[in-house]
Amino acid sequence: MTTDFIARFEADCIPRIVEAIVRLYPHRLRVEVLPGARADWPARVRIQGKGAPELQRFTYPLDVTLAWDGLEVEALFAANGAQRFAGYLDALPAKLRAWQEPRQLDWSSLSQADPAVLIGGLDFER
């Protein structure tokens, strides 16, 4: 994956992903952009939150990192990439909900079963 695609993804797409996540849970989450684990990997998004202890479903406060597959990022800048990304943003709320049970995390109580959760190799499918 070239750094040109990474730079475009980080400038054009990552802010929109962050905005979409924050819009779902305003004032409850801390969302930050992390650099790629290597120079030729795209940035990641870390989502953290801490709810009231008595309402937590799981032991640990929310700490989820989203990481996208480099080839999927590159494909966003091919034909129909903009439409594909728009569809991904529309589907993001459902994707977040769908990850709850398999990953043992709970967005409503801002808790999870493990100290940190990495959801990696993500694509941009609906």
N, CA, C and O atoms as a DFTB+ gen file, in Angstrom:
504 C
 N C O
     1  1       0.839      -1.172       0.000
     2  2       0.000       0.000       0.000
     3  2       0.887       1.239       0.000
     4  3       1.852       1.316       0.761
     5  1       0.565       2.198      -0.843
     6  2       1.395       3.394      -0.916
     7  2       0.954       4.418       0.124
     8  3      -0.188       4.425       0.583
     9  1       1.891       5.268       0.472
    10  2       1.583       6.298       1.458
    11  2       0.618       7.335       0.899
    12  3      -0.033       8.036       1.673
    13  1       0.505       7.456      -0.440
    14  2      -0.472       8.379      -1.030
    15  2      -1.892       7.992      -0.627
    16  3      -2.688       8.849      -0.244
    17  1      -2.206       6.704      -0.714
    18  2      -3.535       6.236      -0.320
    19  2      -3.750       6.418       1.176
    20  3      -4.837       6.794       1.615
    21  1      -2.730       6.155       1.940
    22  2      -2.836       6.321       3.391
    23  2      -3.118       7.780       3.726
    24  3      -4.004       8.074       4.528
    25  1      -2.374       8.690       3.120
    26  2      -2.562      10.118       3.386
    27  2      -3.964      10.571       2.988
    28  3      -4.598      11.336       3.715
    29  1      -4.446      10.111       1.853
    30  2      -5.803      10.471       1.415
    31  2      -6.849       9.910       2.369
    32  3      -7.806      10.600       2.720
    33  1      -6.671       8.671       2.785
    34  2      -7.599       8.048       3.725
    35  2      -7.623       8.826       5.036
    36  3      -8.690       9.103       5.584
    37  1      -6.451       9.173       5.528
    38  2      -6.370       9.877       6.802
    39  2      -6.926      11.294       6.715
    40  3      -7.485      11.797       7.689
    41  1      -6.781      11.939       5.566
    42  2      -7.288      13.302       5.402
    43  2      -8.777      13.336       5.063
    44  3      -9.507      14.197       5.554
    45  1      -9.227      12.407       4.228
    46  2     -10.597      12.463       3.712
    47  2     -11.588      11.573       4.456
    48  3     -12.755      11.940       4.596
    49  1     -11.156      10.437       4.923
    50  2     -12.090       9.438       5.463
    51  2     -12.091       9.345       6.985
    52  3     -13.152       9.295       7.607
    53  1     -10.924       9.321       7.573
    54  2     -10.844       9.158       9.030
    55  2     -11.658      10.230       9.770
    56  3     -12.388       9.879      10.697
    57  1     -11.572      11.512       9.411
    58  2     -12.387      12.499      10.136
    59  2     -13.888      12.221      10.030
    60  3     -14.631      12.475      10.978
    61  1     -14.329      11.712       8.909
    62  2     -15.752      11.398       8.735
    63  2     -16.157      10.184       9.570
    64  3     -17.273      10.130      10.085
    65  1     -15.264       9.219       9.706
    66  2     -15.536       8.059      10.561
    67  2     -15.634       8.512      12.022
    68  3     -16.561       8.135      12.737
    69  1     -14.673       9.317      12.447
    70  2     -14.680       9.832      13.824
    71  2     -15.968      10.612      14.084
    72  3     -16.620      10.415      15.110
    73  1     -16.327      11.486      13.167
    74  2     -17.544      12.287      13.312
    75  2     -18.784      11.398      13.426
    76  3     -19.661      11.658      14.249
    77  1     -18.857      10.361      12.610
    78  2     -20.009       9.449      12.646
    79  2     -20.106       8.738      13.992
    80  3     -21.205       8.561      14.518
    81  1     -18.983       8.332      14.550
    82  2     -18.984       7.641      15.847
    83  2     -19.377       8.601      16.963
    84  3     -20.198       8.261      17.816
    85  1     -18.803       9.782      16.960
    86  2     -19.104      10.769      17.999
    87  2     -20.580      11.164      17.946
    88  3     -21.210      11.360      18.985
    89  1     -21.123      11.281      16.750
    90  2     -22.529      11.651      16.591
    91  2     -23.464      10.606      17.229
    92  3     -24.538      10.954      17.720
    93  1     -23.059       9.347      17.220
    94  2     -23.876       8.287      17.814
    95  2     -23.938       8.382      19.334
    96  3     -24.969       8.089      19.939
    97  1     -22.845       8.787      19.940
    98  2     -22.740       8.829      21.399
    99  2     -22.140      10.164      21.836
   100  3     -21.039      10.191      22.386
   101  1     -22.840      11.261      21.601
   102  2     -22.257      12.565      21.925
   103  2     -21.968      12.702      23.424
   104  3     -22.756      12.288      24.273
   105  1     -20.833      13.287      23.708
   106  2     -20.389      13.597      25.077
   107  2     -20.113      12.362      25.933
   108  3     -19.883      12.492      27.135
   109  1     -20.131      11.171      25.340
   110  2     -19.908       9.963      26.137
   111  2     -18.605       9.266      25.779
   112  3     -18.097       8.452      26.550
   113  1     -18.069       9.585      24.615
   114  2     -16.893       8.867      24.131
   115  2     -15.725       9.804      23.903
   116  3     -15.893      10.982      23.584
   117  1     -14.562       9.259      24.072
   118  2     -13.340       9.929      23.633
   119  2     -12.870       9.159      22.410
   120  3     -12.583       7.965      22.496
   121  1     -12.791       9.831      21.286
   122  2     -12.395       9.188      20.037
   123  2     -11.136       9.878      19.547
   124  3     -11.103      11.099      19.390
   125  1     -10.102       9.088      19.309
   126  2      -8.840       9.664      18.847
   127  2      -8.299       8.863      17.671
   128  3      -8.577       7.674      17.512
   129  1      -7.531       9.547      16.871
   130  2      -6.888       8.916      15.722
   131  2      -5.479       8.517      16.136
   132  3      -4.711       9.332      16.648
   133  1      -5.157       7.260      15.908
   134  2      -3.821       6.740      16.196
   135  2      -3.085       6.514      14.884
   136  3      -3.709       6.132      13.894
   137  1      -1.789       6.738      14.852
   138  2      -1.049       6.449      13.618
   139  2      -1.074       4.953      13.324
   140  3      -1.295       4.135      14.217
   141  1      -0.849       4.614      12.075
   142  2      -0.751       3.203      11.713
   143  2       0.347       2.529      12.512
   144  3       1.322       3.172      12.901
   145  1       0.195       1.249      12.755
   146  2       1.191       0.509      13.537
   147  2       2.550       0.497      12.843
   148  3       3.590       0.364      13.489
   149  1       2.525       0.638      11.530
   150  2       3.754       0.773      10.731
   151  2       3.548       1.930       9.769
   152  3       2.421       2.380       9.559
   153  1       4.628       2.407       9.189
   154  2       4.549       3.561       8.291
   155  2       3.664       3.302       7.079
   156  3       3.063       4.235       6.546
   157  1       3.575       2.057       6.636
   158  2       2.786       1.758       5.440
   159  2       1.404       1.194       5.774
   160  3       0.771       0.559       4.930
   161  1       0.938       1.424       6.999
   162  2      -0.400       1.003       7.419
   163  2      -1.246       2.236       7.698
   164  3      -0.725       3.255       8.151
   165  1      -2.547       2.155       7.433
   166  2      -3.410       3.319       7.672
   167  2      -3.629       3.588       9.158
   168  3      -3.444       2.718      10.009
   169  1      -4.027       4.816       9.433
   170  2      -4.340       5.214      10.804
   171  2      -5.464       4.349      11.356
   172  3      -6.227       3.731      10.614
   173  1      -5.540       4.327      12.670
   174  2      -6.583       3.586      13.378
   175  2      -7.410       4.573      14.193
   176  3      -7.001       5.715      14.401
   177  1      -8.557       4.133      14.643
   178  2      -9.414       4.967      15.483
   179  2      -9.609       4.254      16.815
   180  3     -10.013       3.092      16.862
   181  1      -9.314       4.968      17.893
   182  2      -9.488       4.413      19.237
   183  2     -10.697       5.078      19.889
   184  3     -10.829       6.302      19.888
   185  1     -11.570       4.251      20.440
   186  2     -12.807       4.714      21.066
   187  2     -12.758       4.314      22.538
   188  3     -12.630       3.135      22.868
   189  1     -12.861       5.305      23.415
   190  2     -12.824       5.031      24.848
   191  2     -14.005       5.702      25.540
   192  3     -14.487       6.751      25.109
   193  1     -14.450       5.088      26.596
   194  2     -15.520       5.666      27.394
   195  2     -15.585       4.967      28.736
   196  3     -15.191       3.809      28.873
   197  1     -16.083       5.681      29.712
   198  2     -16.222       5.092      31.046
   199  2     -17.592       5.484      31.577
   200  3     -17.887       6.661      31.786
   201  1     -18.413       4.479      31.789
   202  2     -19.751       4.711      32.316
   203  2     -19.776       4.572      33.828
   204  3     -18.759       4.303      34.467
   205  1     -20.947       4.760      34.373
   206  2     -21.131       4.595      35.817
   207  2     -20.857       3.140      36.193
   208  3     -21.435       2.235      35.592
   209  1     -19.989       2.898      37.173
   210  2     -19.622       1.518      37.527
   211  2     -20.819       0.617      37.831
   212  3     -20.815      -0.561      37.474
   213  1     -21.824       1.155      38.475
   214  2     -22.977       0.324      38.834
   215  2     -23.828      -0.076      37.623
   216  3     -24.660      -0.978      37.719
   217  1     -23.619       0.589      36.496
   218  2     -24.379       0.275      35.283
   219  2     -23.583      -0.542      34.273
   220  3     -24.125      -0.949      33.245
   221  1     -22.312      -0.788      34.547
   222  2     -21.474      -1.508      33.591
   223  2     -21.898      -2.962      33.465
   224  3     -22.102      -3.658      34.459
   225  1     -22.023      -3.395      32.237
   226  2     -22.342      -4.797      31.962
   227  2     -21.106      -5.677      32.104
   228  3     -21.189      -6.822      32.548
   229  1     -19.954      -5.121      31.718
   230  2     -18.697      -5.863      31.763
   231  2     -17.725      -5.188      32.729
   232  3     -17.987      -4.093      33.226
   233  1     -16.615      -5.846      32.982
   234  2     -15.648      -5.412      33.989
   235  2     -14.873      -4.153      33.612
   236  3     -14.641      -3.292      34.461
   237  1     -14.470      -4.037      32.347
   238  2     -13.542      -2.977      31.944
   239  2     -14.250      -1.828      31.237
   240  3     -15.266      -2.037      30.575
   241  1     -13.711      -0.603      31.376
   242  2     -14.260       0.510      30.607
   243  2     -14.001       0.301      29.115
   244  3     -13.063      -0.396      28.729
   245  1     -14.822       0.897      28.306
   246  2     -14.726       0.759      26.855
   247  2     -13.373       1.247      26.342
   248  3     -12.948       2.358      26.658
   249  1     -12.710       0.423      25.559
   250  2     -11.429       0.763      24.929
   251  2     -11.295      -0.095      23.672
   252  3     -10.740      -1.193      23.703
   253  1     -11.817       0.434      22.571
   254  2     -11.889      -0.301      21.306
   255  2     -11.059       0.432      20.260
   256  3     -11.165       1.651      20.119
   257  1     -10.241      -0.305      19.532
   258  2      -9.482       0.262      18.424
   259  2      -9.955      -0.377      17.128
   260  3     -10.032      -1.600      17.014
   261  1     -10.269       0.469      16.151
   262  2     -10.677       0.019      14.825
   263  2      -9.500       0.187      13.873
   264  3      -8.866       1.242      13.842
   265  1      -9.212      -0.846      13.102
   266  2      -8.096      -0.805      12.145
   267  2      -8.582      -1.370      10.815
   268  3      -9.223      -2.420      10.777
   269  1      -8.277      -0.678       9.740
   270  2      -8.750      -1.067       8.416
   271  2      -7.664      -1.760       7.617
   272  3      -6.477      -1.467       7.759
   273  1      -8.089      -2.669       6.786
   274  2      -7.199      -3.389       5.883
   275  2      -6.659      -2.415       4.834
   276  3      -7.417      -1.637       4.256
   277  1      -5.357      -2.461       4.594
   278  2      -4.723      -1.544       3.653
   279  2      -5.246      -1.654       2.234
   280  3      -5.428      -0.635       1.568
   281  1      -5.489      -2.856       1.760
   282  2      -6.014      -3.025       0.399
   283  2      -7.434      -2.487       0.289
   284  3      -7.822      -1.970      -0.758
   285  1      -8.202      -2.604       1.353
   286  2      -9.553      -2.038       1.368
   287  2      -9.489      -0.511       1.320
   288  3     -10.298       0.127       0.645
   289  1      -8.538       0.066       2.029
   290  2      -8.356       1.516       1.990
   291  2      -8.011       1.948       0.574
   292  3      -8.580       2.912       0.062
   293  1      -7.101       1.254      -0.051
   294  2      -6.708       1.581      -1.423
   295  2      -7.903       1.495      -2.367
   296  3      -8.045       2.330      -3.259
   297  1      -8.752       0.506      -2.181
   298  2      -9.923       0.323      -3.046
   299  2     -10.919       1.473      -2.919
   300  3     -11.721       1.692      -3.828
   301  1     -10.885       2.208      -1.816
   302  2     -11.784       3.355      -1.664
   303  2     -11.514       4.434      -2.697
   304  3     -12.386       5.255      -2.983
   305  1     -10.331       4.437      -3.251
   306  2      -9.958       5.487      -4.189
   307  2     -10.010       4.999      -5.631
   308  3      -9.459       5.634      -6.530
   309  1     -10.671       3.881      -5.842
   310  2     -10.929       3.352      -7.182
   311  2     -12.359       3.748      -7.571
   312  3     -13.030       4.481      -6.845
   313  1     -12.804       3.260      -8.710
   314  2     -14.158       3.552      -9.181
   315  2     -15.182       3.144      -8.123
   316  3     -15.055       2.091      -7.498
   317  1     -16.182       3.973      -7.930
   318  2     -17.272       3.749      -6.972
   319  2     -16.829       3.774      -5.511
   320  3     -17.603       3.409      -4.626
   321  1     -15.609       4.193      -5.253
   322  2     -15.122       4.231      -3.877
   323  2     -15.882       5.206      -2.999
   324  3     -16.151       4.911      -1.834
   325  1     -16.234       6.368      -3.543
   326  2     -16.959       7.368      -2.750
   327  2     -18.332       6.846      -2.332
   328  3     -18.758       7.045      -1.194
   329  1     -19.017       6.180      -3.253
   330  2     -20.331       5.614      -2.925
   331  2     -20.188       4.489      -1.899
   332  3     -21.003       4.357      -0.986
   333  1     -19.162       3.700      -2.064
   334  2     -18.912       2.601      -1.127
   335  2     -18.655       3.147       0.278
   336  3     -19.166       2.612       1.261
   337  1     -17.869       4.202       0.364
   338  2     -17.570       4.789       1.668
   339  2     -18.819       5.414       2.286
   340  3     -19.041       5.287       3.490
   341  1     -19.631       6.084       1.480
   342  2     -20.883       6.662       1.983
   343  2     -21.791       5.563       2.539
   344  3     -22.417       5.743       3.584
   345  1     -21.860       4.436       1.848
   346  2     -22.647       3.305       2.335
   347  2     -22.095       2.758       3.640
   348  3     -22.848       2.359       4.528
   349  1     -20.775       2.743       3.744
   350  2     -20.122       2.279       4.976
   351  2     -20.493       3.183       6.149
   352  3     -20.823       2.698       7.231
   353  1     -20.438       4.488       5.934
   354  2     -20.793       5.417       7.011
   355  2     -22.246       5.234       7.437
   356  3     -22.560       5.295       8.626
   357  1     -23.130       5.011       6.469
   358  2     -24.543       4.768       6.793
   359  2     -24.715       3.490       7.606
   360  3     -25.571       3.419       8.488
   361  1     -23.901       2.485       7.307
   362  2     -24.011       1.184       7.979
   363  2     -23.244       1.127       9.301
   364  3     -23.403       0.173      10.062
   365  1     -22.423       2.125       9.579
   366  2     -21.567       2.076      10.768
   367  2     -22.337       1.875      12.079
   368  3     -21.888       1.083      12.908
   369  1     -23.460       2.541      12.311
   370  2     -24.186       2.277      13.564
   371  2     -24.577       0.806      13.724
   372  3     -24.452       0.247      14.813
   373  1     -25.041       0.189      12.660
   374  2     -25.413      -1.234      12.724
   375  2     -24.184      -2.110      12.932
   376  3     -24.249      -3.113      13.643
   377  1     -23.070      -1.739      12.318
   378  2     -21.828      -2.504      12.495
   379  2     -21.376      -2.455      13.959
   380  3     -20.998      -3.476      14.533
   381  1     -21.418      -1.271      14.550
   382  2     -21.016      -1.139      15.952
   383  2     -21.896      -2.003      16.851
   384  3     -21.394      -2.691      17.741
   385  1     -23.199      -1.968      16.620
   386  2     -24.110      -2.809      17.417
   387  2     -23.815      -4.291      17.205
   388  3     -23.843      -5.070      18.157
   389  1     -23.534      -4.682      15.967
   390  2     -23.287      -6.095      15.651
   391  2     -22.019      -6.621      16.315
   392  3     -21.912      -7.825      16.551
   393  1     -21.076      -5.771      16.617
   394  2     -19.825      -6.205      17.249
   395  2     -19.989      -6.450      18.747
   396  3     -19.109      -7.045      19.370
   397  1     -21.085      -6.008      19.328
   398  2     -21.225      -6.078      20.787
   399  2     -21.106      -7.494      21.342
   400  3     -20.242      -7.747      22.182
   401  1     -21.928      -8.398      20.906
   402  2     -21.910      -9.748      21.479
   403  2     -20.635     -10.518      21.139
   404  3     -20.000     -11.057      22.046
   405  1     -20.235     -10.592      19.855
   406  2     -19.027     -11.381      19.566
   407  2     -17.769     -10.827      20.237
   408  3     -16.866     -11.587      20.585
   409  1     -17.710      -9.517      20.418
   410  2     -16.521      -8.889      21.023
   411  2     -16.692      -8.633      22.512
   412  3     -15.771      -8.141      23.165
   413  1     -17.835      -8.955      23.047
   414  2     -18.162      -8.733      24.457
   415  2     -17.890      -7.291      24.878
   416  3     -17.096      -7.018      25.777
   417  1     -18.577      -6.386      24.195
   418  2     -18.531      -4.986      24.572
   419  2     -19.951      -4.446      24.568
   420  3     -20.836      -4.985      23.904
   421  1     -20.153      -3.384      25.313
   422  2     -21.483      -2.805      25.452
   423  2     -21.384      -1.292      25.316
   424  3     -20.852      -0.604      26.188
   425  1     -21.912      -0.790      24.199
   426  2     -21.839       0.649      23.940
   427  2     -22.684       1.434      24.935
   428  3     -22.304       2.540      25.321
   429  1     -23.817       0.891      25.357
   430  2     -24.699       1.664      26.231
   431  2     -24.116       1.847      27.632
   432  3     -24.283       2.908      28.233
   433  1     -23.436       0.832      28.160
   434  2     -22.829       0.976      29.491
   435  2     -21.348       1.346      29.422
   436  3     -20.692       1.512      30.450
   437  1     -20.832       1.474      28.199
   438  2     -19.428       1.833      27.982
   439  2     -18.488       0.872      28.701
   440  3     -17.576       1.287      29.416
   441  1     -18.730      -0.415      28.497
   442  2     -17.897      -1.423      29.150
   443  2     -17.615      -2.582      28.203
   444  3     -18.263      -2.739      27.168
   445  1     -16.629      -3.391      28.588
   446  2     -16.249      -4.551      27.784
   447  2     -15.612      -5.600      28.686
   448  3     -15.204      -5.311      29.810
   449  1     -15.534      -6.831      28.166
   450  2     -15.025      -7.954      28.957
   451  2     -13.502      -7.989      29.040
   452  3     -12.955      -8.484      30.025
   453  1     -12.815      -7.478      28.036
   454  2     -11.352      -7.488      28.004
   455  2     -10.813      -6.078      28.218
   456  3     -11.525      -5.105      27.970
   457  1      -9.569      -5.950      28.675
   458  2      -9.001      -4.619      28.903
   459  2      -8.961      -3.748      27.644
   460  3      -9.163      -2.536      27.722
   461  1      -8.703      -4.359      26.492
   462  2      -8.665      -3.626      25.226
   463  2      -9.169      -4.550      24.128
   464  3      -8.932      -5.758      24.158
   465  1      -9.867      -3.967      23.156
   466  2     -10.398      -4.737      22.033
   467  2      -9.879      -4.117      20.743
   468  3     -10.010      -2.912      20.524
   469  1      -9.292      -4.950      19.892
   470  2      -8.866      -4.530      18.559
   471  2      -9.795      -5.196      17.554
   472  3      -9.916      -6.420      17.509
   473  1     -10.445      -4.366      16.754
   474  2     -11.258      -4.880      15.653
   475  2     -10.493      -4.497      14.397
   476  3     -10.572      -3.360      13.931
   477  1      -9.759      -5.448      13.857
   478  2      -8.843      -5.167      12.760
   479  2      -9.242      -5.827      11.462
   480  3     -10.191      -6.608      11.399
   481  1      -8.486      -5.488      10.417
   482  2      -8.730      -6.045       9.096
   483  2     -10.066      -5.615       8.525
   484  3     -10.661      -6.329       7.718
   485  1     -10.545      -4.437       8.945
   486  2     -11.877      -3.993       8.540
   487  2     -11.935      -3.643       7.060
   488  3     -10.954      -3.201       6.463
   489  1     -13.114      -3.856       6.491
   490  2     -13.366      -3.466       5.107
   491  2     -14.420      -2.359       5.106
   492  3     -14.782      -1.841       6.162
   493  1     -14.903      -2.005       3.940
   494  2     -15.871      -0.919       3.823
   495  2     -17.183      -1.406       3.231
   496  3     -17.867      -0.679       2.510
   497  1     -17.516      -2.639       3.546
   498  2     -18.789      -3.194       3.100
   499  2     -19.889      -2.712       4.029
   500  3     -19.647      -2.315       5.169
   501  1     -21.092      -2.761       3.510
   502  2     -22.239      -2.360       4.329
   503  2     -22.490      -3.420       5.299
   504  3     -23.414      -3.313       6.105
